[in-house]
Amino acid sequence: MAATVTGTTYTPAFVWQKSLDGGTTWVPFGTGLVYDTPPLAVSDNGAMIRVIVSVPGAYAISDTATL
């Protein structure tokens, strides 16, 4: 998975998050522009993944991807 950021002179920060309960709680599991998933397990079925991108004074949350 990868994220793209445009329109800023700041270096953005990326926090990838995963939810196993339909989006109620989110657990951070990676940082960086690109996140390569390790081999998936059956327990990952239905997990939701998103990325939060932030610069000073602003942030954006991506749409979710469901595994």
LOGU-955030 format. One record per atom (N, C-alpha, C, CB): x, y, z. Coordinates in pm, whole numbers, plus 50000, padded with zeros to 5 digits. Glycine has a CB too. Layout:
BEGIN
XYZ
...
END
This chain:
BEGIN
500834988650000
500005000050000
500905012350000
499044999950119
500415022849938
501205035149932
500285047249945
501995035849800
500855058149992
500125070650006
500835081349923
500025074850155
500085090949874
500635102049798
500195115049863
500175101449650
501135124349877
500855137349937
501295148249841
501565138850075
500415157949817
500755169249732
500335182249800
500075168049593
500895193349755
500435206449800
501025211249931
498985206149813
502165205849974
502785210450097
504295210850082
502395201450216
504925219950153
506385220550155
506945213150275
506875235050156
506075208650366
506495201150483
506705186450447
505455202450596
507535179950525
507685165450512
506585158850594
509115160650558
505695151650529
504585145650604
505015133650688
503485141550508
504255131150793
504425119150875
503295109550842
504445122751029
503585096750838
502615086450804
502485076750920
503015079050674
501255073550959
500995063251060
499935053851003
500525069651197
500355041650976
499435031350927
498745024951047
500185020550841
497435022751036
496665017051145
495835005251097
495775027651208
495554996251191
494754984351161
493654983051265
495654971451158
492464979351221
491344976851312
490834962751291
490214987151290
490634955751401
490094942251395
488654941651447
490964932751476
488084953651480
486734953751537
485794962951459
486794958151683
485974963451328
485074971251245
485294986251249
483684968451285
486454990551298
486785004751298
486545011851430
486005011551194
486185004451534
485975010651666
487295014951727
485245001051760
488275006151722
489615009451773
490635007251663
489965000851899
491655015651663
492715015151562
494065013851632
492685027751472
494905004651583
496215002151642
497265005651537
496354987351690
498225014451572
499285017651476
500205005551456
500095029851524
500645003551333
501514992151307
502634995251208
500704980651256
502695007251156
503765010351062
503825025251034
503575002750933
504965029550983
505165043450945
505865043650810
505975051251053
505785054650743
506455056150614
505475057350500
507385044350590
505975062350390
505145064750272
504545051850217
505975071550164
505305041150219
504855028150166
504865017950278
505755023350048
503835009850284
503804998850380
503594985950303
502685000850487
504554977050313
504434963850250
503914954050354
505804958950192
502764948150326
502194938750421
502994925750424
500724935850387
503164920150541
503764906850550
502734896750500
504224903650697
503124884150488
502134874150449
500914874850543
502754859850452
499734874450486
498514875650564
498104862150622
497384881450479
497414862850735
496904850850802
495374850850791
497354850250951
494774839550816
493314838450815
492714848450914
492864824050849
493394851051024
492884860351124
492834874751073
493744859651249
493524877750963
493474891150904
492224893350820
494704893450818
491464882850792
490254884250712
489294894050778
489574870550691
488914904550707
488004914550759
488694926150829
487074908250853
490004925250849
490724936350912
490644948650823
492204932550938
490624960250887
490574972850814
491914979950833
489384981750864
492394986150724
493664993350728
493455007350675
494764985850646
494115017050738
494075030850690
495415037350722
492885038750755
495625049350669
496825056950700
496425071150738
497825056950579
497085076450839
496915090450877
498185097750834
496645092051032
497995108250756
499105116250707
498995129850773
499095117550550
500115134450832
500055147350901
501255156150867
499975145151051
501005168950870
502005179450862
501675189150975
502025186750719
502575198051010
502245207351119
500915214651095
503375217551135
499995213051189
498725220051183
497625213451102
498945233151130
497885201951042
496865195450961
497105180350952
496825201650820
496035172950927
496165158650904
495005153950816
496185150751039
495205142350757
494155136150675
494155121250704
494375138950523
492955115550707
492795101150727
492285095250597
491815098050847
492945084850551
492565078550424
491255070950438
493655069150376
490715067150324
489635057450323
490225044250375
489015055750178
489375035350421
489865022550470
489905012250358
488985017450585
490795002850375
490864991050290
490534979150378
492264989550220
489674970450333
489304958650411
489944946350350
487754957050417
490614938750434
491284926550387
490324914950383
492474922950477
END
